[in-house]
Amino acid sequence: MVQRTKSYFYADSTDLELSDDILFPYAWDEWMCRQLTSDSPSYIHVWQHPKAIVLGLRDRQLPGIDQAISWLENQGYVVAVRNSGGAAVPLDTGVVNISLVIPKSTNTINFRDDFETMIQLLREILAPWTSTIQTGEIKGGYCPGDYDLSINGRKFCGIAQRRQAHGFVVSAFVNVEGTDSDRASRVRTFYDIASNGKSDITFPLVEPERTSSLEELAGVPSVKAFMESLKYHKSVIVSETQAAKEALNNVIFPVNQIFEVIKQLKRRYAVEPRIQ
């Protein structure tokens, strides 16, 4: 049985102080999940970053990771390692990131239900444009996983989860706008460099034609249109006035505390320089 939540308080960290740090949204998810109790509300956290590549934990073990990161940074990309599952994901203004931060139920919940909660929400958000979303790994897509979302065999969304003692975070990147073959080609080159040309190690074999955007696949006209559908979804609670929004932000975005979590994440998941 899929766990349901009646409502999510809407939180957008895109334009907040420190939000230019790519780890800010991941640190907020981590911090908020630590605060949860069984009586806590659930949150839907949305954010964007203009130019970043976020790596998975296993990516940092690749033999040429230092050179690959330098290549990305020389092109102006911010690079970081996130604390959830998956592999490298490119972010830009055409990609919307969504996290559901939900307290654990007193009942035992199958971990797959966490993914299904996000999938159902995205199906409903995208209902104005499509009803043909498939679930299952897309071979050749970047950041491949069992809970890839696709249309006509081309991936537009990946989902990961992180569970803690009192709650869990389900995160999704959604490619809304743009030509996704450009993103995929960049990730493919990253892995070409990071693997040092070795064929006896495991890393995603990215095929640019296997990923796409909702603009290309379903005619979603813009990030703005997608966000409007999300914000007016029946389960999402949006602060209607500026005063209410600021009051909520002051409570759920304590910058100093989140900054401490950012430092923890950087220490814990840093890419260690390799001796050549």
Secondary structure, DSSP 8 states (H G I E B T S, - for coil): -----S-EEEEE-TTSTTTTSTTHHHHHHHHHHHH--TT--EEEEEE--SEEEEE-TGGGGSTTHHHHHHHHHHTT-EEEE-SSSS--EEEETTEEEEEEEEE--SS---HHHHHHHHHHHHHHHTTTT-S--EES--TTSSS--TT-EEETTEEEEEEEEEE-SSEEEEEEEEE-SS-HHHHHHHHHHHHHHHTTT-SSS------GGGB--HHHHH----HHHHHHHHHTSTTEE---SHHHHHHHHHHH--HHHHHHHHHHHHHHS-------
